[in-house]
Amino acid sequence: MSDSLRDQLLGLGFKPAPKPERQPERKSGPTPGHKPGGRPGRNQENGSGRRQDSRKPGGGSGKPHSPHKAGGNRPARTREEIDLAKAYAIRAQKEKEERIEAERLKQEEARQRREAKAKLEALLKDKALNDPDAEIARHFPYGGKIKRIYVNETQLKALNAGELGVVQQNGRYLLVTAETLAQAEAAFAPSIALKVDPDAPAEEDPYADPQYQVPDDLVW
């Protein structure tokens, strides 16, 4: 269009056509800090402009490096130390077994003692010959002390002749026949408090004489 025609059109009120806007040019190369394919590189810049390394200081897996393994400085035990340790272990095991065996024997002894006392109690039932009206004291040693039982004159002669005997049961002293005394001894020997041997010399049993005087300072 010539300038004269353009001028004539502008004069008639027509506006000129707007000019097209220019588009920014795109760069064809990769953006900084990125590898081809869109994956960020190892050393990617952070917001502060510093490069951030994904590796830990010192490299490797980050675990502290020890020049020696645990216990590496401990010296190996000598043959003598090993033998000594074995000896201590054998001794400790033996002592343990001995304690267990001693406890077992103790419990077994207690069991047998209970059974023997129960058998003795059944044996002595209604067998005691103690006279409630007896006034003669017959002394005898038992359990490291001097004990006594009251008898009548007939019982005293039979007791000194070995025809009768004395059994201890639950703190009581029972007068029984020689036969019952023998059975009691077989059931539980520690219960026999007085068993007279008629053939023994008289001086071996000074308490056989009812006139025997017991010292006043005797602890009963």
Secondary structure, 3 states (H helix, E strand, C coil): CCHHHHHHHHHCCCCCCCCCCCCCCCCCCCCCCECCCCCECCCEECCCCCEECCCCCCCCCCCCCCCCCCCCCCCCCCHHHHHHHHHHHHHHHHHHHHHHHHHHHHHHHHHHHHHHHHHHHHHCCCCCCCCCCCCEEEEEEECCEEEEEEECHHHHHHHHCCCEEEEEECCEEEEEEHHHHHHHHHHCHHHEEECCCCCCCHHHCHHHCCCCCCCCCCCC
